[in-house]
Amino acid sequence: MSVLFKNATIVTMNARQDVINGDLLVEDSRITALGSNITASADKVYDLQGDFLIPGLIQTHVHLCQTLFRGQADDLELLDWLRWKIWPLEGGHDPESIYDSALLGIGELFLGGTTTIVDMETVHHTEHAFQAILDSGIRALSGKVMMDEPGGGVLPSLQESTEDSLQESVDLFEKYHGQGNGRLEVAFTPRFVISCTDALLKEVSRLAREKNAFVHTHASENRSEVRVVEETRGMHNVVYLDRVGLTGPRLILAHCIWLDDEEKEILVRSRTRIAHCPSSNLKLASGVAAIPELLKRGAEISLGADGAPCNNNLDAFVEMRHAALIQKPFCGPTAMPAREVFALATIAGARAIGHEHDLGSLEVGKKADLAVVSRQGLHNWPNEGVDVYSQLVYQARSSDVRLTMVDGRIVMEERRLLTIDVPRLKESARRSLERVRRRVGLN
């Protein structure tokens, strides 16, 4: 199908960060023309009347398997949140509840203009989350969480052997990597150092190199977590991950709040990708990551909402706003300017997953992953003479997104999801949550 967007304010995020008042043509899954007054015919034509046309937003740390548990684990710090609430609930998942949870999250992401995610599932039933990813049309780098450390406080419902964890992860990679016209890629996703043995993490490092795969995990999110790693490994988180061979441009590390200078230097030198999750870090009282300093050092940073139970939404516009605002009391009003923050949610996210050549900006030849954002609301009015990045980061809301496209396919239009049956999903998700809560003794 071909789609022509006319009279748009096109926020390209190309190397010059051009903002163009003009048109953009999509044919099949690619952008084929961009400029003023494109006259080509198309199957669909949208007159955007000056609304923003932006690259699809990219979130580099989410947990689709947790969306079902939104509001079930509030006002706790990380390790209590995990051990008292999230691990029991994840352990109670069944195939249908995993599918529903993933689809719920994807629907919310589409409504907010997010087109690509880096996702971490739970120990069991990952193939059903993969099916939701394939059915819905989102683009995802996802994987089965790995938890084999018997002394890490892991519940029996999530405990797995090293051999089983590795084999299942490899099997998922072999079966699903590259499916959906390449929209689904599979990563190795050990949860964090506390829940994984040395043997597992060293083998993950070897397998990732062998298969040229990404690794996605958490590090240095919480001071209690850092303390446990120091006690059990005798060194700081990032130093340990470096010693077992995991750091590098194909490692995506969520959070990275409590880092010392040695760890910061390792992350910069190795070009490890850092997924900054400001809202989650605030809600769990984990802290504020030193993102301006890390960027100044040359670190690779992108943005993510984390899971719904530690954030309560999956809204990239909220993450952009928080990423900008939380630094200013510490670093001054010029820290984290809107243009830089918008780059973290677009082209930097594409770079984090090794897809800067075909995602993250609106350029001819790139994948047609994009969103239309209205400028017509009173909170965006009047908009003459207002910096476009300020509008997008400080003023725009997810509810302003009018259309979302992934791989040339329209998945949301005028607030209506086109690949998800919302009434069916809501009823199925309600039953799934009830079933999981009953299974783990919360009903």
Sequence and secondary structure as in RCSB ss.txt:
>XXXX:A:sequence
MSVLFKNATIVTMNARQDVINGDLLVEDSRITALGSNITASADKVYDLQGDFLIPGLIQTHVHLCQTLFRGQADD
LELLDWLRWKIWPLEGGHDPESIYDSALLGIGELFLGGTTTIVDMETVHHTEHAFQAILDSGIRALSGKVMMDEP
GGGVLPSLQESTEDSLQESVDLFEKYHGQGNGRLEVAFTPRFVISCTDALLKEVSRLAREKNAFVHTHASENRSE
VRVVEETRGMHNVVYLDRVGLTGPRLILAHCIWLDDEEKEILVRSRTRIAHCPSSNLKLASGVAAIPELLKRGAE
ISLGADGAPCNNNLDAFVEMRHAALIQKPFCGPTAMPAREVFALATIAGARAIGHEHDLGSLEVGKKADLAVVSR
QGLHNWPNEGVDVYSQLVYQARSSDVRLTMVDGRIVMEERRLLTIDVPRLKESARRSLERVRRRVGLN
>XXXX:A:secstr
 EEEEEEEEEE  STT  EEEEEEEEETTEEEEEESS     SEEEE TT EEEE EEEEEE GGGGGGTTSS S
  HHHIIIIIIHHHHHT  HHHHHHHHHHHHHHHHHTTEEEEEEE  SS HHHHHHHHHHHT EEEEE EE   T
TTT  TTT   HHHHHHHHHHHHHHHTTTTTTTEEE BEE  GGGS HHHHHHHHHHHHHHT  EEEEES  HHH
HHHHHHHHSS HHHHHHHTT  STTEEEEE  S  HHHHHHHHHHT EEEE HHHHHHTT     HHHHHHHT E
EEE  B GGGTS   HHHHHHHHHHTTHHHH TTSS HHHHHHHTTHHHHHHTT TTTSSS  TTSB  EEEE  
 SGGG S TT  HHHIIIII  GGGEEEEEETTEEEEETTEESSS HHHHHHHHHHHHHHHHHHTT  
